[in-house]
Amino acid sequence: MRRLVYLFAFLVPAGLLAVAFYMEYVMGLEPCPLCWLQRFAFMAVGAVGLVAVLHNPGNIGSRIYGFLLALTGGIGLGLAGRQLWLQSLPADQVPACGSSVDYMLEVFPLIDVLAMAVKGTGDCAKVVWTFLGLSIPGWTAVFFTLIILAGLGILFGLVRGTSTDR
């Protein structure tokens, strides 16, 4: 069962990243700095899931992977929560629009780019797409929450391996 969870921890972020790139390159939706950071969080979750499914660890290793899934999912949820907060602000409290991520990476050191991205900009507050009443960061928050729950389930032994797992 754990290995199946690891596989989903790889496949779900991979699918969501494919959707994000479709939205960017086909639909023309430009990702804001917080969107980029959420993509990186999904990449981290997917990497943990892929390594875990290939490694097929025993109990102690599974707990480590569970912790890493919960941690990377928690970081992503925090970023999605920040963007949802920005989207909920009244128009007069929304921060000014900032530079593109490409420009910031050319001009500023990486640590400054990360700090500016986490703060968010007016671009991050725009709701450019919704599905069933949730914006993009709303949906990412849902998926990050599911990843956190799966990671905690593995960490605390609620999701067990099968007889073929070590």
MIDOSE-1310 file (N, C-alpha, C; in nm, 2 decimals, decimal comma, always signed):
residues 166
mrrl	+0,08/-0,12/+0,00/+0,00/+0,00/+0,00/+0,09/+0,13/+0,00; +0,20/+0,13/+0,08/+0,28/+0,24/+0,08/+0,34/+0,27/-0,06; +0,38/+0,17/-0,12/+0,44/+0,19/-0,26/+0,34/+0,26/-0,35; +0,21/+0,22/-0,34/+0,11/+0,28/-0,42/+0,10/+0,43/-0,39
vylf	+0,11/+0,46/-0,26/+0,10/+0,60/-0,22/+0,22/+0,68/-0,27; +0,34/+0,62/-0,27/+0,46/+0,68/-0,32/+0,44/+0,71/-0,47; +0,38/+0,61/-0,54/+0,36/+0,62/-0,69/+0,26/+0,74/-0,71; +0,16/+0,75/-0,64/+0,06/+0,86/-0,65/+0,13/+1,00/-0,61
aflv	+0,22/+0,99/-0,52/+0,30/+1,11/-0,48/+0,39/+1,16/-0,59; +0,42/+1,07/-0,68/+0,50/+1,11/-0,80/+0,40/+1,14/-0,91; +0,30/+1,06/-0,94/+0,22/+1,08/-1,06/+0,13/+1,21/-1,05; +0,07/+1,23/-0,93/-0,02/+1,35/-0,91/+0,06/+1,48/-0,94
pagl	+0,17/+1,50/-0,87/+0,24/+1,63/-0,90/+0,29/+1,64/-1,05; +0,33/+1,52/-1,11/+0,37/+1,52/-1,25/+0,25/+1,57/-1,34; +0,13/+1,51/-1,31/+0,01/+1,55/-1,38/-0,03/+1,70/-1,36; -0,01/+1,75/-1,23/-0,05/+1,89/-1,21/+0,05/+1,98/-1,27
lava	+0,18/+1,94/-1,28/+0,28/+2,02/-1,35/+0,25/+2,03/-1,50; +0,21/+1,91/-1,55/+0,17/+1,91/-1,69/+0,05/+2,01/-1,72; -0,05/+2,01/-1,63/-0,16/+2,10/-1,64/-0,11/+2,25/-1,63; -0,01/+2,27/-1,54/+0,04/+2,41/-1,52/+0,11/+2,46/-1,65
fyme	+0,19/+2,37/-1,71/+0,26/+2,41/-1,83/+0,16/+2,42/-1,95; +0,05/+2,34/-1,95/-0,05/+2,36/-2,05/-0,12/+2,50/-2,03; -0,15/+2,53/-1,91/-0,21/+2,66/-1,88/-0,12/+2,78/-1,92; +0,01/+2,76/-1,90/+0,10/+2,86/-1,94/+0,12/+2,87/-2,09
yvmg	+0,15/+2,76/-2,15/+0,19/+2,77/-2,29/+0,08/+2,76/-2,39; -0,03/+2,70/-2,36/-0,14/+2,68/-2,45/-0,25/+2,79/-2,42; -0,28/+2,80/-2,29/-0,39/+2,90/-2,25/-0,34/+3,04/-2,23; -0,20/+3,05/-2,22/-0,14/+3,19/-2,22/-0,15/+3,25/-2,08
lepc	-0,17/+3,17/-1,97/-0,17/+3,22/-1,84/-0,03/+3,23/-1,78; +0,02/+3,35/-1,76/+0,15/+3,38/-1,71/+0,16/+3,34/-1,56; +0,25/+3,25/-1,52/+0,26/+3,22/-1,37/+0,33/+3,34/-1,29; +0,27/+3,36/-1,18/+0,33/+3,47/-1,09/+0,44/+3,40/-1,01
plcw	+0,51/+3,48/-0,93/+0,62/+3,43/-0,85/+0,58/+3,32/-0,75; +0,46/+3,33/-0,69/+0,42/+3,23/-0,60/+0,38/+3,10/-0,67; +0,33/+3,12/-0,79/+0,30/+3,00/-0,88/+0,42/+2,92/-0,90; +0,53/+2,99/-0,94/+0,66/+2,93/-0,96/+0,71/+2,85/-0,84
lqrf	+0,70/+2,91/-0,72/+0,74/+2,84/-0,60/+0,65/+2,72/-0,57; +0,52/+2,73/-0,60/+0,44/+2,61/-0,58/+0,47/+2,50/-0,68; +0,51/+2,54/-0,80/+0,56/+2,44/-0,90/+0,68/+2,36/-0,84; +0,78/+2,44/-0,79/+0,90/+2,38/-0,73/+0,86/+2,29/-0,61
afma	+0,76/+2,33/-0,53/+0,72/+2,24/-0,42/+0,66/+2,11/-0,48; +0,58/+2,12/-0,59/+0,53/+2,00/-0,65/+0,64/+1,91/-0,71; +0,74/+1,98/-0,76/+0,86/+1,90/-0,81/+0,93/+1,83/-0,70; +0,94/+1,89/-0,58/+1,00/+1,83/-0,47/+0,92/+1,71/-0,42
vgav	+0,79/+1,73/-0,41/+0,70/+1,62/-0,37/+0,72/+1,50/-0,47; +0,71/+1,53/-0,60/+0,73/+1,43/-0,70/+0,86/+1,36/-0,69; +0,97/+1,43/-0,66/+1,10/+1,37/-0,65/+1,10/+1,27/-0,53; +1,05/+1,31/-0,42/+1,04/+1,23/-0,30/+0,96/+1,10/-0,34
glva	+0,84/+1,12/-0,40/+0,76/+1,00/-0,44/+0,83/+0,91/-0,53; +0,90/+0,96/-0,63/+0,97/+0,88/-0,73/+1,09/+0,80/-0,66; +1,17/+0,87/-0,58/+1,28/+0,80/-0,51/+1,22/+0,69/-0,42; +1,11/+0,73/-0,35/+1,05/+0,63/-0,25/+1,00/+0,51/-0,33
vlhn	+0,93/+0,53/-0,44/+0,88/+0,41/-0,51/+0,99/+0,32/-0,57; +1,10/+0,39/-0,61/+1,21/+0,31/-0,66/+1,29/+0,24/-0,55; +1,30/+0,31/-0,44/+1,37/+0,25/-0,33/+1,30/+0,14/-0,26; +1,17/+0,16/-0,24/+1,08/+0,06/-0,17/+1,14/+0,03/-0,04
pgni	+1,15/+0,13/+0,05/+1,21/+0,11/+0,18/+1,14/+0,03/+0,28; +1,21/-0,01/+0,39/+1,14/-0,07/+0,50/+1,07/+0,03/+0,59; +1,04/-0,01/+0,71/+0,96/+0,08/+0,80/+1,03/+0,21/+0,83; +1,16/+0,21/+0,87/+1,23/+0,33/+0,91/+1,24/+0,42/+0,78
gsri	+1,28/+0,37/+0,67/+1,29/+0,45/+0,55/+1,16/+0,50/+0,51; +1,05/+0,43/+0,52/+0,92/+0,47/+0,49/+0,88/+0,59/+0,58; +0,92/+0,59/+0,70/+0,88/+0,70/+0,79/+0,96/+0,82/+0,75; +1,08/+0,81/+0,70/+1,16/+0,92/+0,65/+1,09/+0,98/+0,53
ygfl	+1,06/+0,89/+0,44/+0,99/+0,94/+0,32/+0,85/+1,01/+0,35; +0,78/+0,95/+0,45/+0,66/+1,01/+0,49/+0,68/+1,15/+0,54; +0,78/+1,16/+0,63/+0,82/+1,30/+0,68/+0,85/+1,39/+0,57; +0,93/+1,35/+0,47/+0,97/+1,43/+0,36/+0,85/+1,47/+0,27
lalt	+0,75/+1,38/+0,25/+0,63/+1,41/+0,18/+0,55/+1,52/+0,26; +0,53/+1,50/+0,39/+0,46/+1,60/+0,47/+0,53/+1,73/+0,47; +0,66/+1,73/+0,48/+0,74/+1,86/+0,48/+0,73/+1,93/+0,35; +0,75/+1,87/+0,24/+0,74/+1,94/+0,11/+0,60/+1,98/+0,08
ggig	+0,50/+1,89/+0,12/+0,36/+1,93/+0,10/+0,33/+2,05/+0,19; +0,38/+2,05/+0,31/+0,36/+2,17/+0,40/+0,41/+2,30/+0,35; +0,53/+2,29/+0,29/+0,59/+2,41/+0,23/+0,50/+2,46/+0,11; +0,45/+2,36/+0,03/+0,36/+2,40/-0,08/+0,23/+2,46/-0,03
lgla	+0,18/+2,40/+0,08/+0,05/+2,45/+0,13/+0,07/+2,59/+0,19; +0,18/+2,61/+0,25/+0,21/+2,75/+0,30/+0,21/+2,85/+0,19; +0,28/+2,81/+0,08/+0,28/+2,90/-0,04/+0,15/+2,92/-0,10; +0,07/+2,82/-0,11/-0,07/+2,83/-0,17/-0,15/+2,91/-0,07
grql	-0,14/+2,89/+0,06/-0,21/+2,97/+0,15/-0,18/+3,12/+0,14; -0,05/+3,15/+0,12/-0,01/+3,29/+0,10/-0,08/+3,35/-0,02; -0,08/+3,28/-0,13/-0,14/+3,33/-0,25/-0,29/+3,34/-0,23; -0,36/+3,25/-0,16/-0,50/+3,26/-0,13/-0,53/+3,38/-0,05
wlqs	-0,44/+3,41/+0,05/-0,46/+3,53/+0,13/-0,45/+3,66/+0,05; -0,35/+3,66/-0,04/-0,34/+3,78/-0,13/-0,46/+3,79/-0,22; -0,52/+3,68/-0,26/-0,64/+3,69/-0,35/-0,76/+3,73/-0,27; -0,76/+3,72/-0,14/-0,87/+3,76/-0,06/-0,87/+3,90/-0,01
lpad	-0,75/+3,97/-0,04/-0,74/+4,11/+0,01/-0,83/+4,20/-0,07; -0,88/+4,31/+0,00/-0,95/+4,41/-0,08/-0,86/+4,48/-0,18; -0,91/+4,53/-0,29/-0,83/+4,58/-0,40/-0,73/+4,69/-0,35; -0,77/+4,77/-0,25/-0,68/+4,88/-0,21/-0,57/+4,83/-0,12
qvpa	-0,57/+4,70/-0,08/-0,46/+4,65/+0,00/-0,37/+4,55/-0,08; -0,40/+4,52/-0,20/-0,32/+4,43/-0,28/-0,19/+4,50/-0,31; -0,08/+4,43/-0,29/+0,05/+4,49/-0,33/+0,06/+4,52/-0,47; +0,16/+4,61/-0,50/+0,18/+4,65/-0,64/+0,23/+4,53/-0,72
cgss	+0,20/+4,54/-0,85/+0,25/+4,43/-0,94/+0,40/+4,44/-0,95; +0,47/+4,33/-0,96/+0,61/+4,33/-0,96/+0,67/+4,29/-1,09; +0,80/+4,27/-1,09/+0,87/+4,23/-1,21/+0,84/+4,08/-1,24; +0,87/+4,04/-1,36/+0,86/+3,89/-1,39/+0,97/+3,82/-1,32
vdym	+0,95/+3,69/-1,31/+1,05/+3,60/-1,24/+1,18/+3,60/-1,33; +1,16/+3,60/-1,46/+1,28/+3,60/-1,54/+1,37/+3,73/-1,52; +1,30/+3,84/-1,51/+1,37/+3,96/-1,49/+1,44/+3,96/-1,35; +1,36/+3,92/-1,25/+1,42/+3,92/-1,11/+1,54/+3,83/-1,11
levf	+1,54/+3,71/-1,17/+1,65/+3,62/-1,17/+1,77/+3,68/-1,24; +1,75/+3,77/-1,34/+1,86/+3,83/-1,41/+1,93/+3,94/-1,33; +1,85/+4,01/-1,24/+1,89/+4,13/-1,18/+1,93/+4,11/-1,03; +1,86/+4,02/-0,96/+1,88/+4,00/-0,82/+1,94/+3,87/-0,78
plid	+2,01/+3,87/-0,67/+2,06/+3,74/-0,62/+1,94/+3,64/-0,59; +1,97/+3,51/-0,60/+1,86/+3,41/-0,58/+1,79/+3,43/-0,45; +1,86/+3,45/-0,34/+1,79/+3,47/-0,21/+1,70/+3,58/-0,21; +1,73/+3,69/-0,28/+1,64/+3,81/-0,28/+1,52/+3,77/-0,37
vlam	+1,54/+3,70/-0,48/+1,43/+3,66/-0,56/+1,33/+3,57/-0,48; +1,39/+3,48/-0,40/+1,30/+3,39/-0,32/+1,22/+3,48/-0,22; +1,29/+3,57/-0,16/+1,22/+3,66/-0,06/+1,11/+3,74/-0,13; +1,14/+3,80/-0,24/+1,03/+3,87/-0,31/+0,92/+3,78/-0,36
avkg	+0,95/+3,66/-0,40/+0,85/+3,57/-0,45/+0,76/+3,53/-0,34; +0,81/+3,50/-0,22/+0,73/+3,46/-0,11/+0,63/+3,58/-0,07; +0,68/+3,70/-0,07/+0,60/+3,81/-0,04/+0,48/+3,82/-0,13; +0,50/+3,79/-0,26/+0,40/+3,80/-0,35/+0,38/+3,94/-0,41
tgdc	+0,31/+3,95/-0,52/+0,29/+4,07/-0,59/+0,14/+4,08/-0,62; +0,11/+4,20/-0,68/-0,03/+4,21/-0,73/-0,07/+4,10/-0,83; +0,03/+4,06/-0,91/+0,01/+3,95/-1,00/-0,04/+3,82/-0,93; +0,01/+3,80/-0,81/-0,03/+3,68/-0,74/-0,17/+3,69/-0,68
akvv	-0,22/+3,81/-0,67/-0,35/+3,83/-0,62/-0,46/+3,82/-0,72; -0,42/+3,82/-0,85/-0,52/+3,81/-0,96/-0,58/+3,66/-0,97; -0,71/+3,65/-0,98/-0,77/+3,52/-1,00/-0,79/+3,51/-1,15; -0,71/+3,43/-1,22/-0,72/+3,42/-1,36/-0,79/+3,30/-1,42
wtfl	-0,82/+3,21/-1,33/-0,89/+3,08/-1,37/-0,95/+3,02/-1,24; -1,07/+2,97/-1,26/-1,14/+2,89/-1,15/-1,20/+2,77/-1,21; -1,22/+2,67/-1,12/-1,29/+2,55/-1,15/-1,36/+2,51/-1,02; -1,49/+2,49/-1,03/-1,58/+2,46/-0,92/-1,56/+2,56/-0,81
glsi	-1,54/+2,68/-0,84/-1,53/+2,79/-0,74/-1,39/+2,81/-0,68; -1,30/+2,72/-0,71/-1,16/+2,74/-0,66/-1,07/+2,79/-0,76; -0,98/+2,88/-0,72/-0,87/+2,93/-0,81/-0,76/+2,83/-0,81; -0,66/+2,86/-0,89/-0,54/+2,77/-0,90/-0,48/+2,74/-0,77
pgwt	-0,45/+2,85/-0,69/-0,39/+2,82/-0,56/-0,48/+2,74/-0,46; -0,61/+2,76/-0,48/-0,71/+2,68/-0,40/-0,70/+2,53/-0,43; -0,68/+2,50/-0,56/-0,67/+2,36/-0,60/-0,53/+2,31/-0,56; -0,43/+2,39/-0,57/-0,30/+2,34/-0,52/-0,30/+2,32/-0,37
avff	-0,37/+2,40/-0,30/-0,39/+2,38/-0,15/-0,45/+2,25/-0,12; -0,56/+2,21/-0,20/-0,62/+2,08/-0,18/-0,53/+1,97/-0,20; -0,45/+1,97/-0,31/-0,36/+1,86/-0,34/-0,24/+1,86/-0,24; -0,19/+1,98/-0,20/-0,08/+1,98/-0,10/-0,14/+1,92/+0,03
tlii	-0,26/+1,95/+0,07/-0,32/+1,89/+0,19/-0,33/+1,74/+0,18; -0,37/+1,69/+0,07/-0,38/+1,54/+0,05/-0,24/+1,48/+0,06; -0,14/+1,55/+0,01/+0,00/+1,50/+0,01/+0,05/+1,50/+0,16; +0,02/+1,60/+0,23/+0,05/+1,61/+0,37/-0,01/+1,49/+0,45
lagl	-0,14/+1,47/+0,43/-0,21/+1,36/+0,50/-0,15/+1,23/+0,46; -0,12/+1,21/+0,33/-0,05/+1,08/+0,29/+0,08/+1,06/+0,36; +0,16/+1,17/+0,36/+0,29/+1,16/+0,43/+0,28/+1,14/+0,58; +0,18/+1,20/+0,64/+0,17/+1,18/+0,79/+0,11/+1,03/+0,81
gilf	+0,03/+0,99/+0,72/-0,02/+0,85/+0,73/+0,09/+0,75/+0,73; +0,19/+0,77/+0,64/+0,31/+0,68/+0,63/+0,40/+0,70/+0,75; +0,42/+0,83/+0,79/+0,51/+0,86/+0,90/+0,46/+0,79/+1,03; +0,33/+0,80/+1,05/+0,28/+0,74/+1,18/+0,23/+0,60/+1,16
glvr	+0,26/+0,53/+1,05/+0,23/+0,39/+1,04/+0,09/+0,36/+1,01; +0,01/+0,46/+0,97/-0,13/+0,43/+0,93/-0,14/+0,37/+0,80; -0,05/+0,40/+0,71/-0,04/+0,34/+0,58/+0,07/+0,23/+0,58; +0,04/+0,11/+0,57/+0,13/+0,00/+0,59/+0,17/-0,06/+0,45
gtst	+0,29/-0,12/+0,45/+0,33/-0,19/+0,33/+0,26/-0,32/+0,32; +0,27/-0,38/+0,20/+0,21/-0,51/+0,18/+0,31/-0,62/+0,21; +0,27/-0,74/+0,19/+0,36/-0,86/+0,21/+0,48/-0,86/+0,12; +0,46/-0,79/+0,00/+0,57/-0,78/-0,10/+0,67/-0,67/-0,06
dr	+0,62/-0,57/+0,02/+0,71/-0,47/+0,06/+0,81/-0,52/+0,17; +0,92/-0,46/+0,18/+1,02/-0,50/+0,28/+0,98/-0,44/+0,41
